[in-house]
Amino acid sequence: MLTPSKDFAHHDPSTFFPYIPSDAAAGRESRRIGSVARNKALQGVFKTNTKPNAALRKQLADQLEMTPRGVQCWFQNMRAKAKYVASKEAAADAAACGKRIKTYRT
């Protein structure tokens, strides 16, 4: 049996759970929205190359004042968007023909 001095119910919970929520997540920057010029530049590259290698990502990052990881995420998000739009267009075409197909994220 625990003695009263070692009874955990009498301790402050912050001793065991030091988490203190803050306005912004610790160590993370707030979400950035790119400029129109930046998006046009990235979209121009996306039309010719949907999966840039590390060297091209680094070059784009330097030119556009982004991180290589930011460039990588942008391309990843655009590939997902392109896949989604293509599946919606295929579903619309199939509906026009009277066919039923499975779509991505309906």
C-alpha positions, 0 to 999 in steps of 0.5 A: 500500500502506498503511503500518503506522501507517495500517493499520486493523487496528491501530485500536480498532473503537470508533473507527469503530463508536461504538455502545454498546448500553444497557438502553433504546433511546436517546431512547425511553421504555419501553412504558406500559400505560394505566390501566383508566379511560383505556382505558374513556374511549378505548373510549367515544370509539372506539365513536362515532368510530374516526378522531378528528381532530387537535383531538379527539386533543389534547383526549383527550390533555390529559384523559387525560395522554397525548400526541396521538401516543399517542392516535393510536397507540391508535386505530390499534391498535384499528382494526387489532384490530377489523379482525382480530376482524371477519375472524375472526368472518366466517371462523367464520360462513363455516365454520358455513355450510360456505363458505371465505373468505379471512381477514385474518392467518390 
